[in-house]
Amino acid sequence: MITFWGAVGIAVGLWFATGWYLNERLKRVHEKLDLVLDNFNGLREYLYEIDPQFDEERDLMTELWASVENDNMSFAGMHHMDLTKEKEKQGFRTLHTTFLDGGHRAPNR
């Protein structure tokens, strides 16, 4: 027959085993969720590369990097920050908006 302390030991062992099992399952769920979100971010980056809504931002960043490479003075960085703040204030996405961030309005709304 099982003693009281034997039953307590078995219950504690089952408790830890169940916790370990659920933790391993949760890790796998998080890995799959991270994979899905990475894929959505990849899709977002691809769509942002071809979306004309972001042409102004891309042009300003190109101008900024060209001025940095040529050691010229340019206000493209300042204009880019102003454009980004204005878009965020209006609720639009910017080139650096992640998938989970807000800002889901289309430019024509």
C-alpha positions as CSV (number, residue, x, y, z in Angstrom):
1,M,0.0,0.0,0.0
2,I,1.2,3.6,-0.7
3,T,2.0,5.7,2.2
4,F,0.9,9.3,2.5
5,W,4.4,10.6,1.6
6,G,4.6,8.3,-1.3
7,A,1.3,9.7,-2.7
8,V,2.6,13.3,-2.1
9,G,5.8,12.4,-4.0
10,I,3.9,10.9,-6.9
11,A,1.6,14.0,-7.0
12,V,4.6,16.3,-7.0
13,G,6.3,14.3,-9.7
14,L,3.1,14.3,-11.9
15,W,2.8,18.1,-11.3
16,F,6.4,18.7,-12.5
17,A,6.0,16.3,-15.5
18,T,2.8,18.0,-16.6
19,G,4.4,21.4,-16.2
20,W,7.4,20.3,-18.2
21,Y,5.2,18.8,-21.0
22,L,3.1,21.9,-21.3
23,N,6.1,24.2,-21.3
24,E,7.6,22.1,-24.2
25,R,4.3,22.4,-26.1
26,L,4.2,26.1,-25.5
27,K,7.8,26.5,-26.8
28,R,6.7,24.8,-30.1
29,V,3.7,27.0,-30.4
30,H,5.9,30.1,-29.9
31,E,8.3,28.9,-32.5
32,K,5.5,28.4,-35.0
33,L,4.0,31.8,-34.2
34,D,7.4,33.5,-34.7
35,L,7.7,31.7,-38.0
36,V,4.3,33.0,-39.1
37,L,5.1,36.5,-38.0
38,D,8.5,36.5,-39.7
39,N,6.7,35.4,-42.9
40,F,4.2,38.2,-42.6
41,N,7.0,40.7,-42.0
42,G,8.8,39.4,-45.1
43,L,5.6,39.9,-47.1
44,R,5.2,43.3,-45.6
45,E,8.7,44.3,-46.6
46,Y,8.2,43.0,-50.2
47,L,4.9,44.8,-50.5
48,Y,6.4,48.0,-49.1
49,E,9.2,47.8,-51.7
50,I,6.7,47.9,-54.6
51,D,4.0,50.1,-53.0
52,P,3.9,53.6,-54.5
53,Q,2.6,54.9,-51.2
54,F,6.1,54.8,-49.9
55,D,7.9,56.4,-52.9
56,E,8.5,59.6,-51.0
57,E,10.1,57.8,-48.1
58,R,12.3,55.7,-50.4
59,D,13.4,58.8,-52.3
60,L,14.3,60.7,-49.2
61,M,16.3,57.7,-47.8
62,T,18.1,57.3,-51.1
63,E,19.0,61.0,-51.1
64,L,20.1,60.8,-47.5
65,W,22.4,57.8,-48.1
66,A,23.8,59.5,-51.3
67,S,24.7,62.6,-49.3
68,V,26.3,60.5,-46.6
69,E,28.5,58.7,-49.1
70,N,29.5,61.9,-50.8
71,D,30.0,63.9,-47.6
72,N,27.4,66.4,-48.7
73,M,25.0,68.2,-46.4
74,S,21.4,67.3,-47.0
75,F,18.2,67.9,-45.2
76,A,16.7,64.6,-46.4
77,G,17.0,63.0,-43.0
78,M,15.0,65.8,-41.4
79,H,12.4,65.8,-44.2
80,H,12.1,62.0,-43.8
81,M,11.5,62.3,-40.0
82,D,8.9,65.0,-40.6
83,L,7.2,62.8,-43.3
84,T,7.2,59.8,-40.9
85,K,5.7,61.8,-38.0
86,E,3.0,63.2,-40.3
87,K,2.1,59.8,-41.6
88,E,2.0,58.3,-38.1
89,K,-0.2,61.2,-36.9
90,Q,-2.6,60.6,-39.7
91,G,-2.6,56.8,-39.0
92,F,-0.8,55.7,-42.1
93,R,1.9,53.1,-42.2
94,T,5.5,54.0,-42.8
95,L,8.4,52.0,-44.3
96,H,9.5,50.9,-40.9
97,T,6.0,50.0,-39.4
98,T,6.0,46.3,-38.3
99,F,3.2,43.9,-38.9
100,L,1.9,44.2,-35.4
101,D,2.0,47.9,-35.1
102,G,-1.0,50.1,-35.7
103,G,-1.5,52.3,-38.7
104,H,-3.6,50.3,-41.0
105,R,-5.4,53.0,-43.0
106,A,-5.0,53.1,-46.7
107,P,-3.8,56.4,-48.2
108,N,-7.1,57.2,-49.9
109,R,-9.3,57.0,-46.8
